[in-house]
Amino acid sequence: MDFRSDNVTGACPEVMTALAAANAGSVSSYGDDDLTKGLTRRFQEIFETDRLVAFPVATGTAANSLALAQLTPPFGAVWCHANAHIEEDECGAPEFYTGGAKLVLLGGEHGRIDAADLAARLKAYPFGVEHHVQPGAVSLTQATESGTAYRPDDIAAIAEVCRKYRLGLHVDGARFANALAHLNCSAADLTWKAGVDVLSFGATKNGALAAEALVFFRPELATDFVYRRKRAGHLFSKMRFLSAQLDGYLDDGVWLRNARHANAMAARLAAGLAKLPGVSLAHPVEANEVFVTLPEAAIVALEAKGFRFHRWGGAGATTIRLVTAFNTEEKAVDAMVGAAGKVLA
């Protein structure tokens, strides 16, 4: 009955099996092992292009921050949504790893920035004026912090603005698999074909133990990335254990199967709660997060019954976030809906 996050789960069986297999024998260190050297090829197959390079790292914060550091100079700016993870939940890591670049915040309904709004802001921006940070990149969150997804056309419109102003386009894909499963398009359509330059490919929230990957769809952007990764402490001596997680995660479509299940549980939860009196959904449910507004008394009663979730907006907020995962069971979802129905009655 723990709906606080998809980070509260363990690792999925396929990832654990891959880790156990990687634990046998001795192999070369610092990424000079077959698993790590084969990752780029695995990602090339998934994204249908041989023009990409991939690097494993251990955390999403590292993936996002190091990607933005590749795209943005210290005197640069990264444009993102005001509720983006890089703004609200990474303790200044993007600013630190870029050497001081500034996050410039945009609005947008349901966690998505709008291409027209971005274009208007950039058109009025003082490019070339030394008193101001100079735009270097745009960062999107996929799925967003509101549990919604950018469609390929949305990304393509933003990418067109980025090209006009010579900005890099980064995607924080901590829940990329969930967005892709919802949209039911190809990984290529949702990334490089739409104009994405760099993807932080998430795995930890969807079944890995601690593994993410940085995927550069323009390899020239990664020319010196190996040095940046090492300096940041993400060149692991036993890199095979990061790579094994990604290998098990990608094998036989595990990553999409996990995401589809998590999404299905979120949809079931949202459908059940939306039927109850006094309940409203704050955002469309397009991935594995449900934002629902309840009366205060109902929230307190559900907490007393042992259900765990986060209030969204701080103490006293009456919107709660419920997150499902690859191993969420229907009985847990139904128990939540049933308990909510009783306390509301």
C-alpha positions as CSV (number, residue, x, y, z in Angstrom):
1,M,0.0,0.0,0.0
2,D,3.0,2.2,-0.6
3,F,2.3,4.7,-3.4
4,R,5.0,7.3,-2.5
5,S,7.2,6.6,-5.5
6,D,8.4,4.1,-8.0
7,N,11.8,4.4,-6.2
8,V,10.5,2.5,-3.2
9,T,10.5,-0.8,-5.1
10,G,13.2,-3.4,-5.4
11,A,14.8,-4.4,-8.7
12,C,12.9,-6.6,-11.1
13,P,13.8,-10.3,-11.4
14,E,15.4,-9.9,-14.8
15,V,17.8,-7.2,-13.6
16,M,18.8,-9.3,-10.6
17,T,19.4,-12.3,-12.8
18,A,21.6,-10.3,-15.1
19,L,23.5,-9.0,-12.1
20,A,24.1,-12.5,-10.7
21,A,25.4,-13.6,-14.1
22,A,27.7,-10.6,-14.3
23,N,29.1,-11.5,-10.9
24,A,30.9,-14.6,-12.2
25,G,34.6,-14.6,-13.0
26,S,36.9,-11.6,-13.7
27,V,36.6,-9.1,-16.5
28,S,38.3,-5.9,-17.4
29,S,37.5,-2.8,-15.4
30,Y,36.4,0.8,-16.0
31,G,34.0,-0.2,-18.8
32,D,36.4,-2.3,-20.8
33,D,34.1,-5.3,-20.5
34,D,31.9,-6.9,-23.1
35,L,28.6,-5.8,-21.5
36,T,29.6,-2.1,-21.4
37,K,31.1,-2.2,-24.8
38,G,27.9,-3.7,-26.2
39,L,25.6,-1.2,-24.7
40,T,25.8,1.4,-27.5
41,R,24.9,-1.3,-29.9
42,R,21.9,-2.3,-27.8
43,F,20.7,1.3,-27.8
44,Q,21.3,1.6,-31.5
45,E,18.9,-1.2,-32.1
46,I,16.2,0.1,-29.8
47,F,16.4,3.7,-31.3
48,E,16.9,2.4,-34.9
49,T,20.0,4.4,-35.6
50,D,23.8,3.7,-35.7
51,R,24.4,7.4,-35.0
52,L,24.3,7.3,-31.3
53,V,26.6,6.6,-28.4
54,A,25.6,5.5,-24.9
55,F,27.2,5.7,-21.5
56,P,26.0,4.2,-18.2
57,V,25.9,6.2,-15.0
58,A,24.4,5.3,-11.6
59,T,21.8,8.1,-11.0
60,G,19.4,10.3,-12.8
61,T,20.9,13.4,-11.3
62,A,24.2,12.5,-12.8
63,A,22.7,11.8,-16.1
64,N,20.8,15.0,-16.3
65,S,23.6,17.2,-14.9
66,L,26.3,15.7,-17.1
67,A,24.2,16.0,-20.2
68,L,23.5,19.6,-19.6
69,A,27.1,20.3,-18.9
70,Q,27.9,18.9,-22.3
71,L,25.4,21.3,-23.9
72,T,25.8,24.5,-21.9
73,P,28.8,26.7,-21.0
74,P,29.2,28.1,-17.5
75,F,27.7,31.4,-18.7
76,G,24.8,29.7,-20.3
77,A,21.2,29.1,-19.6
78,V,19.0,26.0,-19.6
79,W,15.3,26.6,-20.3
80,C,13.0,24.1,-18.5
81,H,9.6,23.9,-16.9
82,A,9.2,25.5,-13.5
83,N,8.3,22.1,-12.0
84,A,11.1,20.2,-13.8
85,H,13.1,17.7,-11.7
86,I,16.3,19.5,-12.5
87,E,14.8,22.6,-10.9
88,E,13.0,21.2,-7.9
89,D,14.8,18.0,-6.9
90,E,18.5,18.0,-7.8
91,C,20.0,20.3,-5.1
92,G,21.7,22.6,-7.7
93,A,23.5,19.7,-9.4
94,P,22.9,21.0,-12.9
95,E,24.3,24.4,-12.0
96,F,27.2,22.7,-10.2
97,Y,28.2,20.4,-13.1
98,T,27.8,23.1,-15.8
99,G,30.1,25.3,-13.8
100,G,27.4,27.9,-13.0
101,A,24.8,27.8,-15.8
102,K,21.4,29.3,-14.9
103,L,18.1,27.5,-15.1
104,V,15.5,29.7,-16.7
105,L,11.9,28.6,-15.9
106,L,8.9,28.3,-18.1
107,G,5.3,27.7,-17.3
108,G,2.9,25.3,-19.1
109,E,-0.2,23.3,-18.2
110,H,0.3,19.8,-16.8
111,G,4.0,20.0,-16.6
112,R,4.6,20.6,-20.4
113,I,6.3,23.7,-21.8
114,D,4.8,25.1,-25.0
115,A,6.9,25.7,-28.2
116,A,5.2,29.0,-28.9
117,D,5.9,30.3,-25.4
118,L,9.5,29.2,-25.7
119,A,9.8,30.9,-29.0
120,A,8.3,34.1,-27.7
121,R,10.7,34.2,-24.7
122,L,13.7,33.5,-26.9
123,K,12.7,36.1,-29.4
124,A,12.7,38.8,-26.7
125,Y,16.0,37.5,-25.1
126,P,19.1,39.7,-25.2
127,F,21.4,37.4,-27.2
128,G,25.0,38.6,-27.3
129,V,24.6,41.0,-24.4
130,E,27.4,40.3,-21.9
131,H,25.3,41.2,-18.9
132,H,23.1,38.2,-19.4
133,V,23.5,34.4,-19.4
134,Q,23.3,33.1,-23.0
135,P,20.8,30.4,-23.8
136,G,22.5,27.0,-24.3
137,A,19.9,24.3,-24.0
138,V,16.3,23.3,-23.4
139,S,15.5,20.4,-21.1
140,L,12.2,18.5,-21.2
141,T,11.0,15.9,-18.7
142,Q,9.5,12.8,-20.2
143,A,7.1,11.8,-18.6
144,T,6.6,15.1,-16.9
145,E,6.5,15.8,-13.2
146,S,2.7,16.0,-13.6
147,G,2.6,12.5,-15.1
148,T,1.9,13.6,-18.6
149,A,3.7,12.9,-21.9
150,Y,5.2,15.0,-24.7
151,R,4.0,13.7,-28.0
152,P,6.4,13.5,-31.0
153,D,4.8,16.5,-32.6
154,D,5.2,18.5,-29.3
155,I,8.9,17.7,-29.2
156,A,9.4,18.4,-32.9
157,A,7.9,21.9,-32.4
158,I,10.2,22.6,-29.5
159,A,13.2,21.2,-31.4
160,E,12.5,23.5,-34.3
161,V,12.7,26.5,-31.9
162,C,16.0,25.0,-30.5
163,R,17.5,24.8,-34.0
164,K,16.5,28.3,-34.8
165,Y,18.4,29.6,-31.8
166,R,21.2,27.0,-31.9
167,L,20.2,25.4,-28.6
168,G,20.7,21.8,-27.6
169,L,17.6,19.7,-26.7
170,H,17.9,17.4,-23.7
171,V,15.3,15.1,-22.4
172,D,15.2,13.9,-18.8
173,G,13.8,10.4,-19.4
174,A,13.6,9.1,-15.8
175,R,10.2,7.7,-16.8
176,F,10.9,7.6,-20.6
177,A,9.6,4.0,-20.8
178,N,6.3,5.0,-19.2
179,A,5.8,7.8,-21.7
180,L,6.7,5.6,-24.6
181,A,4.4,2.8,-23.4
182,H,1.5,5.3,-23.2
183,L,2.1,6.9,-26.6
184,N,2.7,3.5,-28.3
185,C,5.1,5.0,-30.8
186,S,8.7,4.0,-31.6
187,A,11.6,5.1,-29.4
188,A,13.1,6.8,-32.5
189,D,9.9,8.8,-33.1
190,L,10.0,10.1,-29.6
191,T,13.6,11.1,-29.6
192,W,16.1,11.8,-32.5
193,K,13.5,11.8,-35.2
194,A,11.7,14.6,-33.3
195,G,15.0,16.5,-32.8
196,V,16.3,15.4,-29.4
197,D,20.0,15.7,-29.0
198,V,20.6,13.9,-25.7
199,L,18.4,11.6,-23.6
200,S,18.9,10.7,-20.0
201,F,17.5,7.2,-20.3
202,G,16.0,6.1,-17.0
203,A,16.0,2.6,-15.6
204,T,16.1,2.8,-11.8
205,K,12.4,3.8,-11.4
206,N,11.3,1.0,-13.7
207,G,13.1,-2.0,-12.4
208,A,16.8,-1.4,-12.2
209,L,18.8,-1.3,-8.9
210,A,20.8,1.8,-9.7
211,A,21.4,2.4,-13.4
212,E,20.7,5.1,-16.0
213,A,22.3,5.8,-19.4
214,L,23.2,8.9,-21.3
215,V,22.3,8.5,-24.9
216,F,23.8,11.1,-27.4
217,F,22.0,11.1,-30.7
218,R,24.7,13.5,-32.0
219,P,28.0,11.7,-31.1
220,E,30.0,14.9,-31.7
221,L,28.3,16.3,-28.5
222,A,30.0,13.5,-26.5
223,T,33.6,14.0,-27.8
224,D,35.0,14.8,-24.3
225,F,32.2,13.2,-22.2
226,V,34.4,10.4,-20.9
227,Y,36.5,13.0,-19.0
228,R,33.5,14.8,-17.6
229,R,32.0,11.5,-16.4
230,K,35.3,10.5,-14.7
231,R,35.7,13.9,-13.0
232,A,32.1,13.5,-11.7
233,G,32.9,10.1,-10.1
234,H,30.7,8.1,-12.5
235,L,33.3,6.0,-14.2
236,F,32.9,2.9,-12.0
237,S,35.8,0.5,-11.7
238,K,33.3,-2.4,-11.8
239,M,31.2,-0.9,-14.6
240,R,29.9,-4.3,-15.6
241,F,27.4,-4.1,-12.8
242,L,25.8,-1.0,-14.1
243,S,25.9,-2.4,-17.6
244,A,24.5,-5.7,-16.5
245,Q,21.4,-4.0,-15.1
246,L,20.8,-2.1,-18.3
247,D,21.4,-5.3,-20.3
248,G,18.8,-7.2,-18.2
249,Y,16.4,-4.3,-18.3
250,L,16.5,-4.0,-22.1
251,D,16.6,-7.7,-22.9
252,D,13.4,-9.1,-24.4
253,G,11.5,-5.9,-23.9
254,V,11.5,-6.0,-20.1
255,W,11.7,-2.2,-19.8
256,L,8.5,-1.7,-21.8
257,R,6.7,-4.6,-20.2
258,N,7.4,-3.1,-16.8
259,A,6.3,0.3,-17.9
260,R,3.0,-1.0,-19.4
261,H,2.2,-2.7,-16.2
262,A,2.9,0.4,-14.1
263,N,0.8,2.5,-16.4
264,A,-2.1,0.0,-16.4
265,M,-2.1,0.1,-12.6
266,A,-2.1,3.9,-12.6
267,A,-5.0,3.9,-15.0
268,R,-6.9,1.4,-12.9
269,L,-6.3,3.6,-9.8
270,A,-7.3,6.8,-11.5
271,A,-10.5,5.3,-12.9
272,G,-11.5,3.9,-9.6
273,L,-10.8,7.1,-7.6
274,A,-12.4,9.4,-10.2
275,K,-15.8,7.7,-9.7
276,L,-15.8,8.6,-6.0
277,P,-17.7,11.7,-4.7
278,G,-15.5,14.7,-3.8
279,V,-12.5,13.4,-5.8
280,S,-11.0,15.1,-8.9
281,L,-7.9,14.4,-11.0
282,A,-5.4,17.3,-11.1
283,H,-3.7,16.1,-14.3
284,P,-4.4,13.6,-17.1
285,V,-3.0,10.2,-16.3
286,E,-0.5,9.4,-19.1
287,A,2.1,7.4,-17.3
288,N,2.4,5.9,-13.8
289,E,1.6,8.9,-11.6
290,V,-1.9,9.9,-10.4
291,F,-2.5,13.3,-8.9
292,V,-5.8,13.4,-7.1
293,T,-7.5,16.0,-4.9
294,L,-9.4,14.8,-1.9
295,P,-11.0,16.3,1.2
296,E,-8.5,16.8,4.0
297,A,-10.4,14.4,6.3
298,A,-10.2,11.7,3.7
299,I,-6.4,12.1,3.3
300,V,-5.9,11.9,7.1
301,A,-8.1,8.8,7.3
302,L,-6.2,7.1,4.5
303,E,-2.9,7.8,6.1
304,A,-4.2,6.4,9.4
305,K,-5.2,3.2,7.6
306,G,-1.5,2.7,6.5
307,F,-1.7,4.0,2.9
308,R,1.5,5.9,2.0
309,F,1.7,8.7,-0.5
310,H,3.0,12.3,-0.8
311,R,1.0,15.4,-0.5
312,W,1.8,17.5,-3.6
313,G,2.4,21.1,-2.7
314,G,3.6,20.7,0.9
315,A,2.0,20.2,4.3
316,G,-1.7,20.8,4.2
317,A,-2.1,20.4,0.5
318,T,-5.1,18.4,-0.5
319,T,-3.7,17.1,-3.7
320,I,-1.8,13.8,-3.3
321,R,0.5,12.0,-5.7
322,L,0.1,8.2,-6.1
323,V,2.8,6.4,-8.1
324,T,2.6,2.8,-9.4
325,A,5.4,0.6,-10.4
326,F,6.4,-2.6,-12.3
327,N,5.4,-4.7,-9.3
328,T,2.3,-2.9,-8.1
329,E,-0.5,-5.4,-7.6
330,E,-4.1,-5.0,-8.5
331,K,-5.2,-5.9,-5.0
332,A,-3.2,-2.9,-3.7
333,V,-4.8,-0.6,-6.2
334,D,-8.3,-1.9,-5.4
335,A,-7.6,-1.7,-1.7
336,M,-6.7,2.0,-2.1
337,V,-9.9,2.7,-4.1
338,G,-12.0,0.7,-1.7
339,A,-10.6,2.5,1.4
340,A,-11.0,5.9,-0.2
341,G,-14.7,5.1,-1.0
342,K,-15.3,4.1,2.6
343,V,-13.7,7.2,4.2
344,L,-15.5,9.5,1.7
345,A,-18.8,7.9,2.6
